[in-house]
Every structure is written in structure tokens, then in C-alpha cells.
Amino acid sequence: MNAPRPCSVDELRTLFLFEKLTEDQLAWLCEKGRVENFDVGQVYDEGEPATCFYVLLEGSVVLSRRVGADDVEVSRTSDRGVYAGAFQSYLGDRVPQNYNGSLRVTEPSRFYVLSADNFASMMRDWFPMAVHMLEGLFFGNQSTKQAVGQRERLLALGQLSAGLTHELNNPAAAALRATATLRERVAGMRHKLAMIASGSLHAQTLPVLVGLQEEAVEQAAKAPDLTPLETSDREDEVADWLDDHGLEGGWDIAPVFVQAGLDVDWLERVAEVVDESTLEGAVRWLNYTVETELLMNEIQDSVARVSTLVGAAKQYSQLDRAPFQVVDVHELLISTLQMLGAKIGPEVKVVKEFDRSLPRIPAYPGELNQVWTNLIDNAVSAMGGKGTLTIRTARDHDQLLVEFRDTGPGMTPEVRERIFEPFFTTKPVGEGTGLGLDISWRIVVNKHHGDLQAVSVPGDTRFLVRLPLELPKEQS
């Protein structure tokens, strides 16, 4: 940068930004401002205190914004009168007064430069009504985004709560039903045992029956999975054996034995150790024992399902963890899928192509779960609740890639260009706020220094999330 040069009212008058100003106003600008020459290179960097307002008089400039570790070019121009810098200084200390981008020149260039304080005074004194309107627009837009963003999170929380309630209700109801039935079977088992004990059993017979009971319990724990046809054939065999031995209601007893993996050969062993008068009581007692074991297994499975869902909810919300830590992305994805199970629905096939060799990464897990929720929800919505959702993880150079792919109709180029804009949505009124992808972009790009992109053709839409494998320098 060279020493300041004299300012020319005549030159300022030729700029579109100042062409409507009076002679006194132009003279004030020349008095308060200055003209400066800049060699090729940086004028200011994003994030630095915004001290000056710059107007291009001659030369070429490039405006850029920082995305992760890279500076992305936003604009390149040689048009006289383009401006940059501290143009929000009129808002005062109500907003951070830092440059929201970077400015550099690609050839020797000349600028009109006005200090931020003088620019703020000019705006407030010359255009008071415009300043009030701009303030209202700026802060109103911020408030609207905050309110709608909060609504977006509350809607997502409500949907997840409803889905979680539905998912928890099924195993809880199953456990209640199994507990009620178990109580009946235990009472029946006590009754039959009393009948057997009061009968004409030999002293050595009861220990043998108890041994068969233990064997039945062990067999129930490792019963094979049968096809419907195999199950039907075995139930017929067991029911026929029961009928042949004078046991009434064999069709009610047979399914329990078959489910536990017990067959006619095992029943023959029971018949060998008891006489005909006590056979029915012994068989029904053993049947109660087997059914009791199966019911306890059902209760155990239901409680385990509840525990899994609660664990998924804890993992999803990250209630017991620090906001920033090293995490396994796959754990976050799985917990989100579990939380969204009811919303995804049975007609969406979820394919997980996970590279489990990927390392854990530094991240804000609760906020990444919000990103996964938004992208999965959008994919399911795009497919109309029917199709294939593929979630893939892979290493992409020094980044971890998470890809969400759906088989929906795809996006037009016009829609794809706008999807990350705040409040833009293709959903019907009342079904979308238009902030889901905007929030996701800010979480991935601004907070994690990663990248979020979308590519789409009919039948194949992909959202690509890239996250750094290592802690950003400013957070290390």
C-alpha cells in the first residue's frame, strides 16, 4: 500500500454509489476519506476488525469467504464503484464488527477508503430512515431465523419423541402381556406339581422328571429357527402323539414344545419314566415349565429392546457427554437411525455401507446427529416414504465422508442451487421450514470445518458430508 493520495470530488461523482449525493456531501466524503493505492495482494482478511469501507476506483478485486480451511472465491470484478469492508458499521456494537470475507487485488488497484466510524456517521446522518429500515431488516431476519430454527428443532424433537414412544410401547406392551401369562403358567405349574407329588410316583421318578425339566429349559434357550412349514409338520407330529396317549387338547400343548425345540422322541422319554395315570400331569407340568422359560425369554428380549432404545436416545441426544469430543461416526448414525425408525417406515430399505476401519474423529456429536436427522428426513420425504436409503462411510484423503443416497425423483438444477438457502423449501406449506439444510450446512462447514455438497439425477440424489479427521488448529 502506498501513501494516501488526494481525493477528487469529480471522480467520486462518477461512481454509481455516490452519483445522487450533493456537492456538500461529496466534499465531506473527500474531507473524511482518502484514496489509496494497493499492490497485488491482500487488502484485508476475513475475521479481522472491520476498520474501513472500500470503494474500487480502478483495478481488479477478488472477494472470498472461508469454508473450512479453504478460501472460496465469491466474486471477481473490475467494475468501478464496487464496495466492500465495514458496510455494517452503522449497526454499531450490536453485531460483531469484523470483516465477513476477504478482499485482495489481482493487479495494482486504487480505492476510495472511508473509516468505519465515518461511514457509520454518514449512514445515520444522511439516511436516518434507510438506516432504521435496514436495521429492522437485519435484526428482523436474524430473529426470524432464530425463531424458525427453534421451531425446526422442536418439530424434529416432537417427531422423534413420537417415534420413540411408539417404539418403546411395543416391547413394553409385549413384556406386560408376557408377565401376565407367566403368572398364570407359574400358578398352573404349582398346581400340576402338587398333583404329581400326590400321585403314585416312585421315589426315583421325580428326580428324573426334574432332569427332563432342566433339559427342556436348556433346549428352549437354543431352539432352532424353523420355517412355517417345518413348524406345522412338527406340531402335527407332537399333537398326534399326545392324542395317541390320551391327552386332551394336544393342539394347545404342541406349539409350546415345538417352539422350544422338543419333539416326539423327547416325549417318549417322559412316557418311559411315569405310568399312564400320571403321564398327563407330568406332560402338562413340563409344558408349563417350557412355556415359562419362553415367556421369560420374551420378557428379556422386550426389556433389552427398551434398554437399546433408551441407549440410542441417550447417544442421539448426547445428554451424558461433553459437547465436543472424539466420536465414532457410525455410533451416531446408528443411534439416529434407531430414533427415526418409526418415521422411516417399513417401505424404506436402509442399506448401511460402513467402513468400520475409519478412525474416530473430533466433533460435536449432538449437532452431527441433527445433521443426520435432517438429511435422512429429507431423503425419506423425497422418496415419498418408499425406496432405498443408502448410508455410506469412507475415507476421502484427510477427511471422513458420509454419503446419504436416496432413490427419489431427484432435484432440478435450479432447486439444487438453492437448497442451502435459509427458508427455501420444496415441501408444502406447513411441512417444512426451509432451515434444515441451512442449519446442517452451518454445522458441517462453520462448526466442523468440513464440507456439505449435493449431487442429483433422477433416481439418485446424494448428500456428501465431509469432516476433517483431525482437530482444526484453532481448536487444538
Secondary structure, 3 states (H helix, E strand, C coil): CCCCECCCHHHHHCCCCCCCCCHHHHHHHHHHCEEEEECCEEEECCCCECCEEEEEEECCEEEEEEECCEEEEEEEECCCCCEEECCCHHHHHHCCCECCCEEEECCCEEEEEEEHHHHHHHHHHHCHHHHHHHHHHHHHHHHHHHHHHHHHHHHHHHHHHHHHHHHHHHHHHHHHHHHHHHHHHHHHHHHHHHHHHHCCCCCCHHHHHHHHHHHHHHHHHCCCCCCHHHHHHHHHHHHHHHHHCCCCCHHHHHHHHHHCCCCHHHHHHHHHHCCHHHHHHHHHHHHHHHHHHHHHHHHHHHHHHHHHHHHHHHHHHCCCCCCCEEECHHHHHHHHHHHCHHHHCCCEEEEEECCCCCCCEEECHHHHHHHHHHHHHHHHHHCCCCEEEEEEEEEECCEEEEEEEECCCCCCHHHHHHCCCCCCCCCCCCCCCCCHHHHHHHHHHHHCCCEEEEEEECCEEEEEEEEECCCCHHHC
